[in-house]
């Protein structure tokens, strides 16, 4: 579901402006996809047309000014984090999430189709769909240090933490304020600790009913200079632990 704000909210006009910009960018991307011979022959496939346009729509040429910036995290060993550069009210936009691609390819798509688009989802069956009972969009660890966010059935976002331009795109550097104990277990303790530290969450923004970007919004009042934390979710940490045990990666 796309993020919405009541008309009286201080950021209602900003969100409307962002949605309008995404709509223009999305429509231009569809036209661009249709004009490319390689894609034109495949546009009637539905999913391929969406993937082609989404690949072109992963950056806004003029995003809104960020209210957050990257700096060394206050968490030991966490690398960079994201800090508010202005006071934030609940629901206010802090920054945008840099995505490398958006995919609609189903888990059962032939390998050749996934390779052709270069949008192979990391592990769609393992990433749960968002739930109204959870304060996060589910994350999964993908290859090459990227992250997978499953927005809904058939909609997968692959985010690249290394891409930080323009400055509005730093939400992919948001840290979780807690993590489970090493060795597994502690799901309830992790959830409680993460909830206490959390002061932001990721929401889907887009155009024409399609989620094209993620945005980080405050969940409570945030002071200027305060580090922003989100909840990654238990499934993310479970998969991260499996990767560490298997030698598949190290924490940033």
C-alpha positions in Angstrom: 0.0 0.0 0.0 1.3 3.4 -0.9 2.0 5.9 1.9 -0.7 8.5 2.5 -1.0 11.5 4.8 -4.1 13.4 5.9 -4.4 16.9 4.2 -3.7 18.6 7.6 -0.3 16.9 8.0 2.7 19.3 7.6 4.1 17.0 4.9 0.9 16.5 2.9 2.0 19.0 0.2 5.5 17.5 0.0 4.2 14.0 -0.4 1.8 15.2 -3.1 4.7 16.9 -4.9 6.8 13.7 -4.6 3.9 11.6 -6.0 3.5 14.0 -8.9 7.2 13.9 -9.7 7.2 10.1 -9.5 4.2 10.0 -11.8 5.9 12.1 -14.4 9.1 10.1 -14.1 7.2 6.8 -14.3 5.3 7.9 -17.4 8.5 9.0 -19.0 10.1 5.7 -18.2 7.2 3.8 -19.8 7.7 5.8 -23.0 11.4 5.3 -22.9 11.0 1.5 -22.4 8.5 1.4 -25.4 11.0 3.3 -27.6 13.8 0.8 -27.1 13.8 -1.9 -29.8 15.1 -4.6 -27.4 12.2 -4.0 -25.0 9.5 -3.1 -27.4 9.1 -6.6 -28.7 8.6 -7.8 -25.1 6.3 -5.1 -23.8 3.2 -7.2 -24.3 4.5 -9.6 -21.7 3.1 -7.4 -18.9 5.7 -8.2 -16.2 8.6 -7.4 -18.6 7.1 -4.1 -19.5 6.7 -3.1 -15.9 10.3 -4.3 -15.1 11.7 -2.3 -18.0 10.0 0.9 -16.9 10.8 0.3 -13.3 14.4 -0.1 -14.0 14.4 3.4 -15.5 12.3 4.9 -12.7 14.6 4.1 -9.8 15.9 7.6 -9.5 14.2 11.0 -9.4 16.2 13.7 -11.2 15.2 16.3 -8.6 14.2 14.6 -5.3 13.0 16.7 -2.3 15.8 18.1 -0.1 16.8 15.5 2.5 16.2 16.0 6.2 18.9 13.4 7.0 22.5 12.7 6.2 24.9 9.8 6.5 27.5 9.8 9.3 29.3 7.2 11.5 26.7 5.3 13.5 26.4 5.5 17.3 26.2 1.7 17.2 29.5 -0.1 17.7 30.7 -1.8 14.5 27.7 -0.6 12.5 29.6 1.6 10.0 27.5 4.5 8.7 24.1 5.5 10.0 21.6 8.1 9.2 21.1 11.2 11.3 18.3 13.9 11.2 19.5 17.2 9.9 16.3 19.0 11.0 13.7 18.3 13.7 11.1 15.7 12.5 7.5 15.3 13.4 5.7 11.9 13.2 5.1 11.0 9.6 7.5 13.5 8.1 9.8 12.4 5.3 13.4 12.1 6.3 15.1 10.6 3.1 14.6 8.2 0.2 15.8 4.6 -0.3 18.2 4.0 -3.2 17.0 1.0 -5.2 19.0 -0.7 -7.9 15.9 -2.2 -9.6 12.3 -3.1 -9.2 11.1 -6.5 -10.3 7.8 -8.2 -11.0 9.3 -11.5 -12.0 7.6 -14.4 -10.2 9.7 -16.9 -8.3 8.9 -19.5 -11.0 10.1 -17.3 -13.9 12.6 -19.2 -16.1 16.2 -18.5 -15.3 16.8 -17.1 -18.8 14.1 -14.5 -18.2 15.5 -13.5 -14.9 19.0 -13.3 -16.2 17.9 -11.3 -19.3 16.4 -8.5 -17.1 19.2 -8.8 -14.5 16.5 -8.6 -11.8 16.6 -12.0 -10.3 15.0 -11.8 -6.8 17.3 -13.0 -4.1 14.9 -15.3 -2.3 11.2 -14.4 -2.9 9.8 -17.5 -1.1 11.7 -16.7 2.0 10.7 -13.1 2.3 7.4 -12.6 4.0 4.8 -10.2 2.7 4.2 -7.0 4.7 1.7 -7.3 7.5 -0.4 -4.7 9.1 0.8 -6.1 12.5 4.5 -5.5 11.7 6.2 -2.0 11.9 8.6 -2.8 9.0 8.7 -3.8 5.4 10.4 -7.2 5.3 14.1 -7.3 4.3 16.2 -10.1 3.0 19.9 -10.3 2.3 20.7 -10.5 -1.4 23.8 -11.1 -3.3 26.6 -8.6 -3.5 25.7 -6.7 -0.4 22.3 -5.6 -1.7 19.0 -6.0 0.2 15.7 -7.2 -1.0 12.4 -5.7 0.1 9.2 -7.5 -0.8 6.5 -4.9 -1.2 3.7 -7.3 -2.1 3.2 -10.4 -4.2 5.2 -10.0 -7.4 6.8 -6.8 -6.4 10.4 -6.9 -5.2 12.8 -4.0 -4.7 16.6 -4.6 -4.8 18.4 -1.9 -2.9 22.1 -1.0 -3.2 23.7 0.5 0.0 26.7 1.7 -2.0 24.7 4.2 -4.0 24.3 7.5 -2.2 23.7 10.1 -4.9 21.8 12.4 -4.9 22.0 13.2 -1.2 18.3 12.5 -0.6 19.0 8.8 -1.1 20.5 7.6 2.2 17.7 5.6 3.7 19.4 2.4 2.7 22.0 3.2 5.4 19.4 3.2 8.2 20.4 0.9 11.1 18.3 -1.3 13.3 18.7 -0.2 16.9 18.9 -3.8 18.1 19.9 -7.2 16.9 19.3 -10.7 18.1 21.8 -12.6 20.3 24.4 -14.6 18.5 23.6 -18.2 18.3 19.9 -17.7 17.5 16.8 -17.3 19.7 15.7 -14.2 21.4 13.0 -13.2 18.8 10.8 -11.7 21.4 13.6 -9.8 23.1 14.9 -8.5 19.8 11.4 -7.3 18.8 11.0 -5.4 22.1 14.5 -3.8 22.0 14.1 -2.8 18.3 10.7 -1.3 19.0 12.2 0.8 21.8 14.9 2.3 19.6 12.9 2.7 16.5 12.1 6.3 15.5 11.5 5.8 11.8 10.1 3.3 9.3 10.1 2.6 5.6 7.0 3.3 3.5 6.3 2.7 -0.1 5.7 5.8 -2.4 4.9 5.7 -6.0 2.7 6.5 -8.9 -0.3 5.1 -10.7 -0.7 2.6 -7.8 2.8 1.2 -8.3 5.4 1.3 -5.5 8.5 2.9 -7.1 10.5 4.2 -4.2 10.8 3.6 -0.5 10.9 6.6 1.9 12.0 6.8 5.5 9.5 8.7 7.7 9.7 9.5 11.4 7.5 7.5 13.8 7.8 10.0 16.6 9.4 13.4 17.2 13.1 13.3 16.3 15.6 15.9 17.4 18.1 17.4 15.0 21.3 15.3 15.1 19.5 12.2 16.5 20.3 8.9 14.7 17.4 7.3 12.9 16.6 3.7 13.5 14.2 1.3 11.8 13.3 -2.4 12.5 14.8 -4.8 10.0 12.6 -7.6 11.2 13.4 -11.1 12.6 13.5 -12.7 9.2 16.3 -10.4 8.1 18.5 -11.2 11.1 17.8 -14.9 10.7 19.0 -14.9 7.1 22.0 -12.7 8.0 23.0 -15.2 10.7 22.7 -18.0 8.1 25.0 -16.1 5.7 27.6 -15.5 8.4 27.6 -19.2 9.5 28.0 -20.2 5.9 30.7 -17.6 5.1 28.5 -15.8 2.7 29.1 -12.3 3.9 30.1 -10.0 6.8 28.2 -7.1 8.4 28.8 -3.6 7.1 
